[in-house]
Amino acid sequence: MYSNSLIELDRAHLVHPVASYRGHEKQGVRVLASASGATVTDASGKQLVDGFAGLWCVNAGYGHESIVEAATRQLRELPYATAYFGLGSEPAIRLAAELAERAPGDLNHVYFTLGGSDAVDSTIRFVRYYWIARGQPQRDQFISIEQGYHGSSTVGAGLTALPAFHAGFGVPFDWQHKIPSHYAYRNPVGEDPQAIIAASVAALRAKVEALGPDRVAAFYAEPIQGSGGVLVPPKGWMKAMREVCRELDILFIADEVITGFGRTGPLFACTEDEIVPDFMTTAKGLTSGYVPMGAVFMSDRVYDVIADAAGASAVGHGYTYSAHPVSAAVGLEVLRLYENGLLENGVKAGARLMAGLEALRDHPLVGDVRGRGMLAAVELVVDKQKKTPLPAAAEPARRIFDRAWDNGLVIRAFANGILGYAPPLCCTDADIDAIIERTRRTLDQTLEDPDVRAALA
């Protein structure tokens, strides 16, 4: 009765993100009731390994009492403090300092947001302010990458290059441009790393030349393209693109909303990529999803230009909940947990995850396995030689998610037949082994679908 009542209330009132509204009404909600470690439990008592850490965000895992205590203590002492009017709170100040100390290079200035989408939006405003301050207001063109994701806010959704986030919304805007993805498995130049890097560099240079070298303001890139299908660039790709932007005097924004906070191994993927961007956006793992928070890291160079141009005037960008003390208190405790063993465990668990997924390559449906650390994907095909995707009639997003759920596993099932993995860093060997075993079972069941078998034949 309890569960059925919630399902009906959900149907009547709760608008879900990125969902078919009518489809969801028909399907009904699955209510999650509790969680611990890497395991979630639904309202019926069914337990599942969360192979996707919520929405690639519960990096620390569920049920850390020390995080709950940090939030509760802050709620009692000071539940809210505005950062307007020159005011602040100790947790926010300390978190900004701790993050700046750990960030690559001179990313010493931190602006707090509520999440990833408004972090990206904030960079767009800061970028525009920067170029106007430098006396180049004509630099108003922005470049991102096909199959990239940079949020679903009105402006960020235009930098995002996934059709579902554009259809019906009137985006992208005419100042938002794309270059092809490095997508190694389906790259026209083949899978050779140097050829892929050369093609991306040439595409960026060509786009800048077409728009006008003095018109381009910024270039956005994820160290690994997440929602586009967990697309891992060749080693050296980020560094090469960063160098082109430096040469052409274009601001480089690294979107680490997904990759930050141990997801690929280190605290920030940019460290592994050996780059220092002009801006870096983060969210998700910043608080391990326990409370909302995002952050924009800004380099000294950019900060000084903006600060000097504003002088005694206010820089007119702000959010009510920026630098929220409760979120900051959680962020500080999560950071402590990362550095007291979770990052190390994530590296170990990530190696086991990748080895387990690689062992699935022999399955008739597996075309590609890719990933870095605790961020991975398996791409399904019905013809390995031709790399033919699963037929649309097989409804891979719906059927595979449902089937994995029935098998006790939560993963991301993309509409093009890609399975996404981003488990919590706290995963035990048993958790990782369960993810692999339940994935294989799900693939075996999918192989028996009549429409999949017909496509294989």
C-alpha positions as CSV (number, residue, x, y, z in Angstrom):
1,M,0.0,0.0,0.0
2,Y,2.8,2.4,1.0
3,S,4.6,1.8,-2.3
4,N,1.5,1.9,-4.5
5,S,0.5,5.2,-2.9
6,L,3.8,6.7,-3.7
7,I,3.7,5.5,-7.3
8,E,0.3,7.2,-7.8
9,L,1.5,10.4,-6.1
10,D,4.5,10.4,-8.3
11,R,2.4,9.9,-11.4
12,A,0.2,12.8,-10.5
13,H,2.8,15.4,-9.3
14,L,6.5,14.8,-9.7
15,V,8.1,15.9,-12.9
16,H,11.2,13.7,-13.6
17,P,14.4,14.9,-15.3
18,V,15.1,13.7,-18.8
19,A,12.1,11.5,-19.0
20,S,9.2,10.8,-21.4
21,Y,6.4,12.2,-19.2
22,R,3.7,10.0,-20.7
23,G,6.1,7.0,-20.7
24,H,6.9,7.5,-17.1
25,E,3.3,7.8,-16.1
26,K,2.7,4.4,-17.8
27,Q,5.8,2.8,-16.4
28,G,5.6,4.1,-12.8
29,V,8.4,5.1,-10.5
30,R,10.8,2.7,-8.7
31,V,11.1,4.0,-5.2
32,L,14.5,3.8,-3.5
33,A,14.2,3.5,0.3
34,S,17.7,3.2,1.7
35,A,21.3,2.6,0.8
36,S,24.6,1.6,2.4
37,G,28.1,1.3,0.8
38,A,27.5,0.4,-2.8
39,T,24.1,-1.1,-2.3
40,V,20.7,0.5,-2.7
41,T,17.4,-1.0,-1.5
42,D,14.0,-0.2,-3.0
43,A,10.7,0.1,-1.3
44,S,9.9,-3.6,-1.8
45,G,13.2,-4.6,0.0
46,K,15.0,-5.5,-3.2
47,Q,18.8,-4.9,-2.9
48,L,20.9,-3.8,-5.9
49,V,24.6,-3.0,-6.5
50,D,24.6,0.6,-7.6
51,G,27.0,0.5,-10.5
52,F,26.3,4.1,-11.4
53,A,26.7,5.8,-8.0
54,G,23.3,7.5,-8.3
55,L,24.0,9.8,-11.3
56,W,27.8,9.3,-11.3
57,C,27.9,11.3,-8.1
58,V,27.9,9.2,-4.9
59,N,31.6,8.7,-5.2
60,A,32.2,8.0,-1.5
61,G,29.3,5.5,-1.3
62,Y,26.2,5.6,0.8
63,G,25.8,5.7,4.6
64,H,28.9,7.5,5.9
65,E,27.8,8.7,9.3
66,S,30.7,11.2,9.5
67,I,29.1,13.1,6.5
68,V,25.7,13.0,8.2
69,E,27.3,14.3,11.4
70,A,29.2,17.1,9.6
71,A,25.9,18.3,8.0
72,T,23.9,18.0,11.2
73,R,26.5,19.9,13.2
74,Q,26.5,22.7,10.6
75,L,22.7,22.8,10.5
76,R,22.7,23.4,14.2
77,E,25.4,26.0,14.3
78,L,24.7,28.0,11.2
79,P,22.3,26.5,8.6
80,Y,22.7,29.4,6.1
81,A,25.0,32.2,5.5
82,T,25.0,34.4,2.4
83,A,28.2,35.1,0.6
84,Y,26.8,38.5,-0.5
85,F,27.7,41.7,1.3
86,G,31.2,40.5,2.1
87,L,29.8,37.9,4.4
88,G,30.9,34.2,4.6
89,S,31.1,31.1,6.7
90,E,34.0,29.1,8.0
91,P,33.2,25.8,6.1
92,A,32.9,27.6,2.7
93,I,36.2,29.5,3.2
94,R,38.0,26.4,4.3
95,L,36.6,24.3,1.5
96,A,37.7,26.9,-1.1
97,A,41.2,26.9,0.3
98,E,41.5,23.1,0.5
99,L,40.3,22.7,-3.1
100,A,42.6,25.4,-4.4
101,E,45.5,23.8,-2.7
102,R,44.8,20.5,-4.5
103,A,43.8,21.8,-7.9
104,P,46.2,21.8,-10.8
105,G,48.5,24.8,-11.3
106,D,47.2,28.2,-10.6
107,L,43.5,27.4,-10.3
108,N,43.5,29.2,-7.0
109,H,40.0,30.9,-7.0
110,V,36.8,29.0,-6.4
111,Y,33.2,30.1,-7.1
112,F,30.6,27.8,-5.6
113,T,27.4,26.9,-7.4
114,L,24.5,24.4,-6.7
115,G,25.6,21.8,-9.3
116,G,27.3,21.2,-12.6
117,S,24.8,23.0,-14.9
118,D,25.0,26.3,-13.2
119,A,28.8,25.9,-12.9
120,V,29.0,25.7,-16.7
121,D,26.6,28.7,-16.9
122,S,28.9,30.6,-14.6
123,T,31.9,30.0,-16.8
124,I,30.1,31.4,-19.8
125,R,29.4,34.6,-17.9
126,F,32.9,34.8,-16.5
127,V,34.4,34.2,-20.0
128,R,32.3,37.0,-21.5
129,Y,33.3,39.4,-18.7
130,Y,37.0,38.4,-19.2
131,W,37.1,39.2,-22.9
132,I,35.1,42.5,-22.5
133,A,37.6,43.4,-19.8
134,R,40.4,42.7,-22.2
135,G,38.9,45.1,-24.8
136,Q,37.8,42.2,-27.1
137,P,34.0,42.1,-26.9
138,Q,33.9,40.5,-30.3
139,R,35.2,37.3,-28.8
140,D,31.7,35.9,-28.3
141,Q,31.8,32.5,-30.0
142,F,32.0,29.2,-28.0
143,I,33.2,25.8,-29.2
144,S,32.4,22.4,-27.6
145,I,32.5,18.8,-28.8
146,E,29.9,16.6,-30.5
147,Q,28.5,14.0,-28.0
148,G,29.7,16.2,-25.1
149,Y,27.6,17.1,-22.1
150,H,27.8,20.4,-20.3
151,G,24.5,20.5,-18.4
152,S,20.9,21.1,-19.3
153,S,20.4,24.8,-18.3
154,T,19.2,27.1,-21.0
155,V,22.7,28.2,-22.1
156,G,24.7,25.1,-21.0
157,A,22.3,22.8,-23.0
158,G,23.5,24.6,-26.2
159,L,27.1,23.6,-25.4
160,T,25.9,20.1,-24.7
161,A,25.8,18.2,-28.0
162,L,23.2,15.5,-27.5
163,P,20.0,15.8,-29.5
164,A,17.6,15.1,-26.6
165,F,18.8,18.2,-24.9
166,H,18.1,20.4,-28.0
167,A,14.8,19.1,-29.3
168,G,12.0,21.4,-28.6
169,F,14.1,24.0,-26.7
170,G,15.5,26.2,-29.5
171,V,19.1,25.5,-28.8
172,P,22.0,25.5,-29.5
173,F,22.3,29.3,-30.0
174,D,24.1,30.6,-33.1
175,W,27.2,31.4,-31.1
176,Q,27.6,27.8,-29.9
177,H,29.6,25.6,-32.2
178,K,30.8,22.0,-32.3
179,I,33.7,19.9,-33.6
180,P,33.7,16.1,-34.0
181,S,34.3,13.9,-31.0
182,H,37.5,11.8,-30.6
183,Y,35.2,8.7,-30.2
184,A,37.9,6.1,-30.9
185,Y,35.6,3.2,-31.6
186,R,33.7,5.0,-34.3
187,N,36.2,7.6,-35.5
188,P,36.4,8.1,-39.3
189,V,40.2,8.2,-39.1
190,G,40.3,4.8,-37.3
191,E,41.5,3.9,-33.8
192,D,45.2,5.0,-34.1
193,P,45.7,7.5,-31.1
194,Q,48.0,9.9,-33.0
195,A,45.6,10.0,-36.0
196,I,42.7,10.8,-33.7
197,I,44.6,13.6,-31.9
198,A,45.7,15.1,-35.2
199,A,42.2,15.0,-36.5
200,S,40.8,16.8,-33.4
201,V,43.6,19.4,-33.5
202,A,42.9,20.0,-37.2
203,A,39.1,20.3,-36.6
204,L,39.6,22.8,-33.8
205,R,41.9,24.9,-35.9
206,A,39.5,24.8,-38.9
207,K,36.6,25.8,-36.7
208,V,38.5,28.7,-35.3
209,E,39.6,29.8,-38.7
210,A,36.0,29.6,-40.0
211,L,34.6,31.6,-37.2
212,G,37.4,34.1,-37.2
213,P,40.5,33.8,-35.0
214,D,39.6,37.0,-33.1
215,R,36.0,35.8,-32.5
216,V,36.4,32.6,-30.4
217,A,36.1,33.1,-26.7
218,A,36.4,29.6,-25.3
219,F,36.6,25.8,-25.9
220,Y,35.0,23.2,-23.6
221,A,36.1,19.6,-23.1
222,E,35.4,16.8,-20.7
223,P,38.5,14.7,-19.9
224,I,36.2,11.8,-20.7
225,Q,32.9,12.4,-22.4
226,G,30.3,11.0,-20.0
227,S,26.7,11.2,-21.2
228,G,27.9,10.9,-24.8
229,G,28.7,7.2,-24.0
230,V,31.8,7.3,-21.8
231,L,34.1,8.2,-24.6
232,V,37.8,8.1,-23.6
233,P,40.2,10.2,-25.6
234,P,43.7,8.9,-26.5
235,K,46.4,9.7,-24.0
236,G,47.7,13.2,-24.8
237,W,44.5,14.4,-26.4
238,M,43.6,16.9,-23.7
239,K,47.1,18.2,-23.6
240,A,47.2,18.7,-27.4
241,M,43.8,20.5,-27.4
242,R,45.0,22.7,-24.5
243,E,48.1,23.7,-26.4
244,V,46.1,24.7,-29.4
245,C,43.9,26.9,-27.2
246,R,47.0,28.5,-25.6
247,E,48.5,29.2,-29.0
248,L,45.3,30.8,-30.3
249,D,44.6,32.7,-27.1
250,I,41.3,30.8,-26.5
251,L,40.2,30.1,-22.9
252,F,40.2,26.4,-22.2
253,I,37.5,25.0,-19.9
254,A,37.8,21.5,-18.5
255,D,34.5,20.1,-17.5
256,E,35.2,17.7,-14.6
257,V,31.7,17.5,-13.2
258,I,31.8,13.7,-13.8
259,T,35.5,13.0,-13.8
260,G,36.4,15.0,-10.6
261,F,37.0,13.6,-7.1
262,G,38.5,10.2,-7.8
263,R,36.2,9.0,-10.6
264,T,39.2,8.3,-12.9
265,G,41.8,7.7,-10.2
266,P,43.3,11.0,-9.0
267,L,41.3,13.8,-7.3
268,F,41.1,15.6,-10.7
269,A,41.5,14.0,-14.1
270,C,43.4,17.1,-15.4
271,T,46.3,16.1,-13.1
272,E,46.5,12.8,-15.0
273,D,46.2,14.6,-18.3
274,E,49.0,16.9,-17.3
275,I,47.1,20.1,-18.1
276,V,46.1,23.3,-16.3
277,P,42.9,24.7,-17.8
278,D,41.8,28.4,-17.4
279,F,38.6,27.2,-15.8
280,M,37.6,23.8,-14.3
281,T,34.0,22.9,-13.4
282,T,33.1,20.3,-10.8
283,A,30.1,19.1,-8.9
284,K,28.8,15.5,-8.2
285,G,31.7,14.0,-6.3
286,L,32.4,17.3,-4.6
287,T,29.8,16.4,-1.9
288,S,29.4,12.8,-3.0
289,G,25.8,13.7,-3.9
290,Y,24.8,14.0,-0.3
291,V,23.8,17.7,-0.7
292,P,23.8,19.9,-3.8
293,M,27.0,21.8,-4.7
294,G,29.2,22.6,-7.6
295,A,32.3,24.7,-8.1
296,V,34.1,26.8,-10.7
297,F,37.9,26.9,-10.4
298,M,39.4,30.0,-12.0
299,S,43.0,30.6,-12.8
300,D,45.0,33.5,-11.4
301,R,45.3,35.0,-14.8
302,V,41.6,35.1,-15.5
303,Y,40.7,36.1,-12.0
304,D,43.1,39.1,-12.1
305,V,41.7,40.4,-15.4
306,I,38.1,40.3,-14.1
307,A,39.0,41.7,-10.7
308,D,41.1,44.5,-12.1
309,A,38.5,45.5,-14.7
310,A,35.7,45.6,-12.0
311,G,37.8,47.6,-9.6
312,A,35.5,49.0,-6.9
313,S,32.4,47.8,-8.8
314,A,30.6,44.5,-8.1
315,V,31.0,41.7,-10.6
316,G,27.3,41.1,-11.1
317,H,27.0,37.3,-10.9
318,G,25.7,35.4,-7.9
319,Y,23.4,32.7,-6.5
320,T,21.5,32.7,-3.2
321,Y,22.9,29.4,-2.2
322,S,26.5,29.9,-3.5
323,A,29.0,28.8,-0.8
324,H,26.2,27.3,1.3
325,P,27.7,26.4,4.7
326,V,26.0,23.0,5.1
327,S,27.1,21.9,1.6
328,A,30.6,23.2,2.3
329,A,30.8,21.3,5.6
330,V,29.8,18.1,3.7
331,G,32.4,18.9,1.0
332,L,35.1,19.1,3.7
333,E,34.2,15.8,5.2
334,V,33.9,14.1,1.9
335,L,37.4,15.4,0.9
336,R,38.8,14.0,4.1
337,L,37.2,10.6,3.3
338,Y,38.7,10.6,-0.2
339,E,42.2,11.2,1.1
340,N,41.8,8.7,4.0
341,G,41.6,5.7,1.8
342,L,38.7,6.1,-0.7
343,L,40.9,7.4,-3.6
344,E,43.3,4.5,-3.0
345,N,40.4,2.0,-2.9
346,G,38.9,3.5,-6.0
347,V,42.1,2.9,-7.9
348,K,42.2,-0.8,-6.8
349,A,38.5,-1.3,-7.5
350,G,38.8,0.5,-10.9
351,A,41.5,-1.9,-12.0
352,R,39.3,-4.8,-11.0
353,L,36.3,-3.3,-12.8
354,M,38.2,-2.7,-16.0
355,A,39.7,-6.2,-15.9
356,G,36.2,-7.7,-15.4
357,L,34.7,-5.7,-18.2
358,E,37.5,-6.6,-20.6
359,A,36.8,-10.3,-19.9
360,L,33.3,-9.6,-21.5
361,R,34.9,-8.9,-24.9
362,D,34.3,-12.5,-25.9
363,H,30.5,-12.1,-25.6
364,P,28.8,-12.1,-29.0
365,L,27.2,-8.7,-28.3
366,V,30.2,-6.8,-27.0
367,G,31.9,-4.6,-29.5
368,D,34.0,-2.3,-27.3
369,V,35.1,-2.0,-23.7
370,R,36.6,1.3,-22.6
371,G,37.2,3.3,-19.4
372,R,39.6,4.8,-16.9
373,G,39.4,4.1,-13.2
374,M,35.8,3.8,-11.9
375,L,34.4,5.2,-15.2
376,A,33.7,2.7,-17.9
377,A,31.5,1.6,-20.8
378,V,30.6,-1.5,-22.7
379,E,29.3,-0.9,-26.3
380,L,27.0,-3.5,-27.7
381,V,26.8,-4.4,-31.3
382,V,25.2,-7.2,-33.4
383,D,28.1,-7.3,-35.9
384,K,31.6,-6.9,-34.4
385,Q,33.3,-6.5,-37.8
386,K,30.8,-3.8,-39.1
387,K,30.2,-2.4,-35.6
388,T,26.5,-2.5,-36.2
389,P,24.6,-1.1,-33.2
390,L,21.7,-3.0,-31.6
391,P,18.4,-2.4,-33.5
392,A,16.2,0.4,-32.2
393,A,13.4,-2.2,-32.0
394,A,15.4,-3.8,-29.2
395,E,14.8,-0.7,-27.0
396,P,18.2,-1.1,-25.4
397,A,17.8,1.8,-23.0
398,R,14.6,0.5,-21.5
399,R,15.0,-3.3,-21.8
400,I,18.7,-3.5,-20.6
401,F,18.1,-1.1,-17.7
402,D,15.0,-3.1,-16.6
403,R,16.8,-6.4,-17.1
404,A,19.9,-5.3,-15.1
405,W,17.6,-4.1,-12.4
406,D,15.8,-7.4,-12.2
407,N,19.3,-9.0,-11.9
408,G,20.2,-6.7,-8.9
409,L,22.3,-4.1,-10.8
410,V,21.9,-0.4,-11.5
411,I,23.8,0.8,-14.6
412,R,23.3,3.5,-17.2
413,A,21.8,2.0,-20.4
414,F,22.1,4.5,-23.3
415,A,19.6,4.4,-26.2
416,N,22.4,3.4,-28.6
417,G,23.2,0.2,-26.7
418,I,26.1,1.5,-24.6
419,L,26.2,0.4,-20.9
420,G,27.7,3.0,-18.6
421,Y,29.5,2.2,-15.2
422,A,30.5,4.6,-12.4
423,P,30.4,2.7,-9.2
424,P,31.2,4.2,-5.8
425,L,34.9,4.3,-4.8
426,C,34.1,2.3,-1.7
427,C,33.3,-0.8,-3.7
428,T,34.6,-4.1,-2.3
429,D,36.0,-6.9,-4.5
430,A,32.6,-8.6,-4.0
431,D,30.7,-5.5,-5.3
432,I,32.8,-5.3,-8.4
433,D,32.5,-9.1,-9.1
434,A,28.7,-8.8,-8.7
435,I,28.7,-5.9,-11.2
436,I,30.6,-8.1,-13.8
437,E,28.6,-11.3,-13.1
438,R,25.2,-9.5,-13.3
439,T,26.3,-7.7,-16.5
440,R,27.1,-10.9,-18.2
441,R,23.8,-12.4,-17.1
442,T,22.0,-9.3,-18.6
443,L,23.9,-9.7,-21.8
444,D,23.1,-13.4,-22.1
445,Q,19.4,-12.6,-21.6
446,T,19.6,-9.8,-24.2
447,L,21.2,-12.2,-26.6
448,E,18.0,-14.3,-26.4
449,D,15.7,-11.4,-27.5
450,P,14.1,-12.3,-30.9
451,D,14.8,-8.9,-32.4
452,V,18.5,-9.1,-31.3
453,R,18.9,-12.7,-32.6
454,A,17.3,-11.7,-35.9
455,A,19.7,-8.8,-36.3
456,L,22.7,-11.1,-35.5
457,A,21.6,-13.6,-38.2
